[in-house]
Amino acid sequence: MFRRCLIALALVAAFVPIARAAAEPVPIEQEPRHRLKFENAHVRFFDVQLEPGYQSLYHWHHNDGVFVNIASSPTIAQDWGAEPMTRGERAIGEAYFIAYAAKPKAHRVANPGPGMYRVIDAEIMSSCGPMNAARESPNQTLVVDNERVFVTRLILHPGESTELYAPCGMLVSVSGGNVVFDTPDGKEKLAMDRGEFKWRKLQQTVKLTNVGANVFHGVDIRIK
């Protein structure tokens, strides 16, 4: 407990100097804990993992993004030129959209908590073209519906299925589990760890089935 307090105090102290005295913000892909795991014309997928005591570099967000929390911890955030702010823990699996394309932001984030802070940042780069009607499939609930994305939460008990619609999207695994993707080209079985993803770009609907022994929790990001 004493060590945790020391870490938190050290991070708060580190945030006290004004932003102008710090190094200039770097592109997001140059921040060491923002790991670029996947990139194509439509999306860039960053796996952000901040261990206890880590303070990120100031870095830029220029593209709209969908964020999915994988591991929870309180954080200290500071926008470039502003005062630091302490943020409470987000729920594991919480998903939200931030419109950075209209209002880019540079900031830094620190983890003063005792555990890992992990969040997925799926940057939306370009449209995939006309999409099917925006609606939730079975065993899904709507999270975000705007001009860029249609985001749903999937909860699949063992043996349950749902549909992932065209034209393209990113399935993010929150809980981890064993699933089968059934496409016109055949079936693909995947053992997905927490924070892993599956990209798709198909004109047909994909059937997703939980073939594991536990509940599968995922977030599907369909790009409009």
N, C-alpha and C positions, 0 to 999 in steps of 0.2 A: 504494500500500500504506500509506504514511504517513497519507494522508487517511482511509482506512478505519479505521485505528487511532484517529485523533482522534474520528471519529464514534462508534465503540464506547465510548471512554472518556467522551465527553460524555453519552451516554445512560445509562451506568452511574451517573455522578455525579448525573444528574437523578433517578434512582430512589432515591437515598439518603435524602432527607427522608421522615419518617414520613407515612403516608397521612392522618392527622388534620389535617396542615397543608395538604393539597391541597383543591381545590374538591370539593364534593359530587358523587357520580356522576350522570351525566345518563342519560336513556333512550337506548337503543341507537340509535334513529333520529336522535338529536341529535349523535352522534359524527361529525365531518366525513368520515371515510374509510369509514364504514359506510353505503354508499349503498343505499337501498331502491329496488330495481328493479321489484318486482312484489308485489302484495298482493291477497288475496281472503279469503274466509271460512276457507279451509283452510291457507293458507301465506303467509308473508312471506319474500321472497327478497332477501338483502343481498349485495352485491358489495363485499368488503372489500379495499382496496388500500392498503398502507403502503409508501411510497417509502423509500429509504435515509435514515436519520436521523430519521424521523418517530416521534413518541411520541403515542399516542392519549390522549384524555381518559379518565378513569375513566367507565365506562359499565355499565349493568345488562344482564344476561341473565335474563329471566323465563320464557321459553318454551323447551320442548324444541327441539333443533336438530340437523340433519344438516349436517356441515361437509365440504367437498371442497376439497383444496388444489390450486391452479392454478399458482402460482409460488412457489418455495421460497426461504426465507432463514432463518437463525437469528433468534430473537426473544428479548426480555426481557419477561416477564410479571410483573405484580404484582397480587395480589388486594387489595381494599380492607382496610387494616389489617394487612397481612402484608408480609413481606420480598420483594423482587424475586427472580425465578428466571430463569436463562438456559436457554433451550430450544434444542435442536439443530434442524436442518432436517428437515422432514417430506418424505416422498416426494411428488412431483407425482402427483396422482390419489388420494392417500390419502383415505379417507372414514371418518367416525366419527360416533357419536351421543353427545350429552351431554344428560342429563336435568335441564335447568335448571328445569323446572316444579316438581319436587319440592324442589330446593335452588337457589334463585336466587343469582346471584353478580354482584358488581361488581368489575371489574378494569380494568387498562390494559395496553397492549401497545406495545412499541417495536421498531423494526427497525434493528439495528446493522450489518446486513450490507451488502454492496456492490450487491445487486440488489433488485428488487421482491419484497415478500411479498404474496401474493394468496390469499384463501380465500373460498369461497362459504359463506354461512350461510343455510340454508333452515329457517326457524322453522316448527314444526308447530303450527297453531292449532286445528284441529278435524278430526274424522273425516269421511271421504267416504261412509261407510256400508259395508254388507257388501261384502267383496271376494272375488274368485275365490280358488281354492286358492293358498296362498303357495308358489311354486316358481320356480326359475330357468328362464328361456327359453333356447333355443339361443344359444351364444356369450356367455353371461352366467355370472358367479360370484357367490355370495352374500357380502355384506359385513356386513349388519346385519339381524336379524330379532327384533323385540320387539313390545310391545303397541301401539306408535305407527306404526312404519314397517317396510317390507320394502325393503332397499337392495341393489342388485346393480351389479356392474361389467360394462360391455359392451366387448368387443374385437371389432370388425368389420373384417375385411380387405376390400379392394375387391370389391364384388359380393355380400358376405355380408349375411344378414338375421337379424333376431331379432324377438321379440314383446314389446310393452309392454302389460301387463294392466290391466284395469279395477279399481276405478272411477275413480281419479284418481292423478296423479303428476307428477313434475318430472324431466325429463331434463336433466342438466348435461353440457355438452361440455367435456372435459378437453383433448383434442388439437386440436379444431377439425376441420372437414371438411364435405363435402357429403353430405347424407342426404335420403331421401324418407320421409315419413310417409304410410302407406297406410291410410285410414280408410273407413268406409262412405260418407262424404260425398265421397270422392275422394282424389287424391294431392296432397301438398304437398311441394315441394322447398325445402330450406333450406340456405343456406351458413352454418354455425354457426362463429363464432370461439371461441377458448378462453374459457371462463368464461360463455358464453351458455347459455340455457336454453330449454326448450319445455314449457309446461304443457299438461296434457290432463285432461279430465273427460268420460269416455265410458263407456257400458256395454259397449262392444265392445272386443275386442282390436285393438291397433294394430300393423301391420307396419312395422318400421323397416329400411331398406336403406341400406348405404353405397354411394353412387354416385360417390364420389370416387376419386382415384388413390392415396390413402394410407390407412393403418390409422386407423380412427376409434375413439377411446377416450372412453367416456362413463360416467356414473354415473346410474342411475335410482333415484329416491326415490319409492316407492309408498306412499301414505298409507292407513293402515288405518281 
